[in-house]
Amino acid sequence: MTDLFGKMTMDWFEREGIKVKFKKWISATAASLLLATSLVSATPVAHADEVSTRTIAEESIYDLLVDRFFNGSGTNDFDTNTQDPTKFAGGDFAGLQDKLKFIGEMGYTIVSIGSVFATEKYDGSMPTSYSTIERHFGTSEEFQSVVEAYKAKNMSIMVDFPLNNVSPNHEWAKDPAKKDWITSNNNGQVQWDLANKDVQQALIKSATDFVSTYNIGGVRLTNIADADTTFINEMIAALKDTQKSLYVISNEESDANFDASFSLATAEIYRNLFKNVDMDSSKLMEPFTGEKPTQIMVDSLETHRFTFDSATENMFPPTRLKMAMGALFMLPGIPVVQYGSEIAMNGETKPETHQIYNFKTDTELIDYIKNVQSLRNQSATLRKGDFEIITNENGLLVFTRTSDEEKWVIMVNNTSKTQRVDLTTAQLGEGKMLNGILHEEKVRINDKDVYPVILDREMVEIYQVRNDEGLNVPYMVALGLVWVIFIGFVAIIIKRGKARRQEQDDVLK
């Protein structure tokens, strides 16, 4: 009946000459309302006091480059060239301010914006200062405004602080009194003597001064390969003394006391797992064996894009990204997603992988991320609940997230065929049902005393385990409300169409 009504409505739209994406609208509206009603009874919305007590294990990170995101102000567009990918393109702090709602609606809680120090390259890889803000990005006042604006929406700004590999024109490198701070010049960059106590103290002071000035939420230390662990720990301690709630992480492997671990192998595991179907998933748990929460991702701004990897496998990147994002946001790690992943940005190497963000692309994947992250942000159980794998075999992954308050079952069918998994009362409990959030499927116990969970290929479903109380009244109300809204919309269009035709008839008379 629904399909027939939809077809009749589309035929009517075509006759009236109105170009409306009916199916997409009705699906998106239904998903949003059903998501809300599914959570209303068991999952409270995260309030500010809850956000303030979160740990980094509950966060999700959106990783971007200021210059490549959005150009919000023309006042700093000097020496820019959007046609040359090696040059500054015009993205700035004003652009981050303009797109605050866009990022916030995707549900990210930390926005990592790279290095913001004065630099000779758009990606911050040739810094000339540890104190001056890059003028292409805007003023220090504009940067502070961005930090405060995101904080007001319960998001924090994280900034890269490079310990090494700076421009030969760095203010320290040009100071004759600091010539013994330099150990080498490789690849056109200067390397500091990170064993030098004066260098160490200068770096610590620069980093702590920056944090205390701008009150950012996190620092990512980069280019740390030549730094002694003792020195890094001293810097981490100094940063946290400056601001107790500050997160300090790195994008390199280290034994230092970072808030989260990082491993290049982790990205390789997930990239290889989700770039195609029926892939070996035996290494899925390796990132979670350490004591610290780990950063989980499918690529980084320093590697080729996940889209490139999946396309190389002759797969459809948006579908592959849905699989990857659906799993990453539900697993017990810290999801780190590169800007542009939600629009399937492509590229093999820099600067091709650092494209200017295109805000005019299809929003299907963006909407998908919004829905999944909405669940994660509203449910403490999905962020930090107990994690148990039920099935993990060549792309078929079923696991639970459980707390005293609630239980969820996540099924990831990253295989080439429809899969069925029978769950038992021992796993779910007596008198339960599974309420599928993303695809609106209900699963009840059958006559064989199992819950038959069936999912099509290349799909993720998130099931909320609820008491089976028969008819789901909130579900029916939400579904009815969707159609009421739509029918009202159709009635308005019909009425306007009649009025317009009457006006035309009157003119002809």
N, C-alpha and C positions, 0 to 999 in steps of 0.2 A: 504493500500500500504506500509506504514511504517512497520507494523508488518510483512508483507510478506518479505520485503527486509531484515528485521532483522533476520527472520528465515533462509532465504537463506544464509545470511552472516555467521550465526552461524554454519550452516551445512558445509559451506566451511572451516571455521576455524577448525572444528572437523576433516574434511578430511585431512587438512594440518598438523594436530597435534599441532595446536597452541592453548594454553589455555588462552583465553582472556575473561574477564567478559564483554561481549559486552553491554548487557543491562545496567549494572551499569555504564559503561563508558559513553555511549551516554546520559543517564539520567543526570549524574553529569555535563557533559559538557554543555548540553542544559540548565540546571538549572542555571549554573553560568552565561552563556551569556545572558539568558533572564532576570536574575536578574539585570544585568548591564544595559541592554537596558530599562528595566522598570523604572529604577531610573534616567536615564540620563536627562530626560526633566524636572523633578520636584524636585529631591532630590539631593542637592549638597553634595559632599564628605566633611566629617568633617576635617577641617584643624587645624593646631597647635594652631592658635589664638582662634578658637572656643573651642578647648579642654581646653585651659587655663581658659576659663570663665565658664566652666561647674560647676554645683552644684552637690552635692552628689546624688540628686534625679535622675540625668541622668547617673549615673555610674552603672556598673554591677561588682559583686565581685566573684572571683574564690577563694575558700577557700581550702587550702592544708596544708599538713605537710611536711616540708623539708625532713625529714628522709625517708618518704614513697614515694617520688615522683620519683627522678631519681638520680642514682649514677654516677656523672660525673668525679670523681677523686678518685683514689685508695689510695692517700697519707693519707687520714684521716680514712681509714677503719680498725681501731683497735677495738678489742672487739665487732665486729659486727657478727650477726648471722641471716641470712635471713630465716632460718628454724624455729626460735623461735620468734613468733609475739610480745613477750614482750621486745625483745632486739632491739638495734639499727640495722638498715638494710643497712645503707650506703648512703642514699640520702644526697645531699649536695648542697651548693651554686653553685658549678660548674655545677651540674645537672640542676638547675634553669636557669643558663646561656645557657646551651645547648638546653633547651626546651622553650626558649623565643619565638621562631617563632611558635611553636606548640600552646602555650597559646594565643599568640597574634592573630593567625588566627581564633581562636574561638571567638574573639571579646571582651574579657573581658578587662575592663579598670583599675580595681584594683585587685592585686593579694595579698590575705591575706595569710601569710606564717606561722602563729602561733608565738609562742615565740622562739626567737633565742638566748636567754641567756643560759649560762652554766647550764646544767641540768643533772639529774641522770636518766631521762626517755626520750625515743625517742620523745614523744609528747610535751615535755617542761613542763610537769605538776609537776616536782620536781626541780625548779630552785635553783641554789646555788649562784647566783650572779645577780645583776641588771646592771652590767657593762661589764663583760667578755662574749665574744661570745662563743657559744658551739663549741668545737674543732672538734666534729664529723661532723659538718656542714661546717667547713672551717675556714679561717682566717677573721679578720676584713677587710682586704684589699679585699678579695674575696666578702664579703658581700657588701661593698661599690661599687664594680664593678657591682654586680647584680642590685643594686638600680639605678645606672646610666644607665646601659644597658636598663632596662625596661622603664626608664624615656625617653630615646631617642626614644622609640617606642610609646610614649604617653600612657604608662601604669605606674601606681604607685604601690609601694610596701607598704603593711600595715603589721604592726608587733603587736603581742599581748604583753601587759604589765600586768602581774598578780600582783594585789595589795595584795594578800594574798595567804595562802596555799602553802608555800614553803618547801623546804627540811630542815630537821633538821641540815644539813650540810651547810646551807646558810651562807655566810660570816658574815652577821649581827647576825645570831643566835649563831655563835661560838665566838662572841665578848663579853667578860664578861661585858664590859661597857654598853652593850645594852640589858642586861637580862630583864630589866623592859619593853622592847618593845614587849615581848612575853606574850600573854594572855593564850594560850592553845596549846596542841599538840593532834590533832585528826586525825585518819586515817593515821598515820605516817607522817603527815605534821604539820608545824608550822603555827600558826595563830598570826599575828601581832595585837597589840592594835591600831586599826585605829582611836581611839579617842585621842591618844597621839600626841601632837603637834610636837614633835621631829620626830616621825614616819612619820607623814604627810609631813613634810618638806623634810625629807630624800627621801621619795618616789617621791615627786614632782621634787626634784633636779635630781634624777636618771633618771626619764623619760625625763625631758627637756634636760639633758646632752646627752642622747642617740639620741634624735631627732636632736639636733644641730650638733652632730658629723656625723650622717649618712644621714641627709636630706631626710628621708623617707616621703612618701606621706600620711600615715595614721597610727593611733594608735588605737588598740582595747583594752580597759581596761577590764580585766577579774577578776573574783573572787572579785566582788565589794559588795557582799551581806551585809557585816558588815560595809561598809563605809557610813559615813554621807553624805547626799546630798550636804551640804555646802562645805565639803572637796573635793568631786568629782568636783564640779563646780570650785573650786579654782585650781585644777589640770588641768582641761580643759582650763581654762583661761591662765594658765602659759604655757601650751603646744602651744596654739595658739599665744601667745606673742612671743614664740620662732620661730614659722613658721606660718605666716598668712594663708597660703593655706592648712594647715594640716587638715585632717578629723579626728575627734575623735568620735568613736562609742563604743558600748559594745555589748556583747552577752548575756546580762542579762537585765531584766526590771529595769528601773530607772526613777526618775523624774528629773534627772540632765540634764544639757544643752548639751546633746550629739547632734551631727549633724543629727542623725537618731534614730528612736525609734526601740525597739526590744520587741517582745512578743513571749513567748513559744506557746501561743494559736494560733498565726499566722501560725506557722509551722504545728500545728495540723489541722487547717482549710484546708490548701492546701494539706496536706498529705491525709486527709480523702476525700477530694473532687476528687482527681485525681487517687487514688489507684485502683478505679474500675469505671465502667460506671454507669450512671443513679443515681449518688449520689446527696444528698441534697446540693444545692449550695446557699442556702439562706443566709449563713454567709460570702459569698464572699467579701462583701464590708466592713466588720468589721475592717480589718487592715487599711483602708484608712480614718477613721473617725477623726484621730488626726490632730494636726497642723503640725507635722513634717513628712517628708517622712519616710516610714517604710521599714524595711528589710523584704522581702518576700522570702520564701524558702519552700521546701518540707521535708527537714531533716537538720541535722547539724552533725558536727563531734562528738558531744556528745550523739547522739541518734542512734537508729537503722536506717539502710539505707532505702530509699524509695523503692529500689528494693526488699528488704525483705518484706515490707508492701504489695506491689502489688503482689508478688509471693504468699504471704499468702492468698490473695484473689483469687488465681488460675488464675491470669491475666498474660499477657506477658509483662514483665518489660520494654523492649525497647519501645513498643508502649505506655505504660503508661508514660514513661519519655518524649516521644515526646509531648504528650498532656500537661504535666506539664510545660515543658520548653517553648513550643510555647505560652502558656498563660502567664507565669511569665515574659517573656521578653517584652510582649506587655502591661501588666498592669502598672498602675502608682505607682510603688514602686521600691525598689532597689533589683534587683534579686541577691540572694546569692546562689551560686551553689557549692556543695562540690566536690572536686577532685574525679574523678572516676565515677561520675554520668553519664558522657558521654560514659562510657563503661559498664554501668549497674553493678557497683560494689555492692556486696551484704554484708550482715552482720547484726547481731542483737545487739551485744554489743562490746565495745572495748576489746581487740585490733583487733577483727575480722573485725570490720568496718573500720579499718585503714590498709588496705592491701597495699602491694607494687604495684605501678601502673604498669599495663601491657600495653605496647605500641604496642603489636602485635595483638591487637583485631580488630574486624571489625570497620570500620570508618563511618558507616551509620548515627549513632546518632551524631557523631562529625560533620559530614558534615551538618546535619540538624541544629545544633546549630550555625555553621558558617553562614548559610544562614539567619537565623532569626536575629542573632545579627548584621549581615551586614546591614540589613534593619534598625534596631534600631539605630545603630551608625551613619548611613548616614542621618537619618531623625530626625531633632530636634522635629518634631511633635510627633513621636512615643515615644520620651523620655519624653517630657514635655507638649505635647498638651493637650487640654481640653479632659476630659474623660466622656463619657456618655454611660450608659447601655441601649440597645434596648430590649434585651431579656435575662432573667436569670432564667432558670427553669430546675432543676434536671439534670444538666450537659450540657444543651444547653445554651451557652453563646454567645451573640452577642453584641459588643460595638464599639464605634467609638473613634478615637483620631483625634482632629481637631485643626487647627491653621488658621491664615489668609492666609497662603501659600498653605495648602493642607489638605486633609481629607483622613482618612483610616477607613476601616471597618474590624474588626477582628471577625471571626466566629470560635468558639470552640465547636465542636460536640462531647462532651464526653458522648455520649449516646450509646445505643445498636442498633440503627437503623438510616438509612438515614433521615436527617432532611431538611425541607425547611422553609425559612423565607422570606416573601415578604417585601421588603423595598420600601418606597414611595419617590416621588419627594420632599415631605416636608422634608424628612430625608437626601436626597442626593443632591437635586437640579435638575433643568431642564437640559435636554441635556447631561446627564452624562452616564458613563458606569463604571463597576467594573472590574478592571484588577487584577486577582488572581496571586499572585507572586509565591507561593510555588507549586501549582498544575496547573498553567498556564491556568486557566479557565477565560473566558470573560463572563460578565453578562450585558445584555442590557435590556432596558425597553421593556415590552411585550405589547400586545394589550389591556391588562387590566390596563395599566399605573402603573405597579409595576415592581420592579426588583426582579425576583425570584432567590434567592440564595439557592442553593442545595448543601449539603455536605454529603459525606459518613460518616458512623459511625467512631468514634475514630480518627478524623482528625481535624487539625487546618488549616485554610486558612486566609491569610492576603491580603485584597483587597485594591488596591489604587483606589480612586475615581478620574476619569479623564474625560475630555470633550470627548464626543463620536464623533470622527472625521472620523468614518468609518474604513477602513483598517489600521491596526497597522503596519506601515512600519518598525520601529525598530524591532518589534517582528519577522516579516517575514525575515528580514535581518539576525537576530541572528539565527533563525532556519535554514536558508539556509547555514549560515556559519558553523554550526555544521556538516551538511551533507557534505559540501565541505571538511572540515578537515578529516572527517571519510573516505570518498571515496578516498581522497589522501593517507590516511594511508593504506587502502586496496590495492591501486595500488602499493604502495611501497612494501608491503608484497608479492603481486603476482609476481612482478618483481624479487624480491630477491629469491622467491621460484623457479621461472623458471631458474634463473642463477644457483642456487644450483643444480637443477636437470640436467642442461646442463653439469655442472662440473662433476657430478657423471657419466653421460653418456660418457663423454670424458675419464674418468679414466677407465671405463669398456672396451672402445675400445682399 
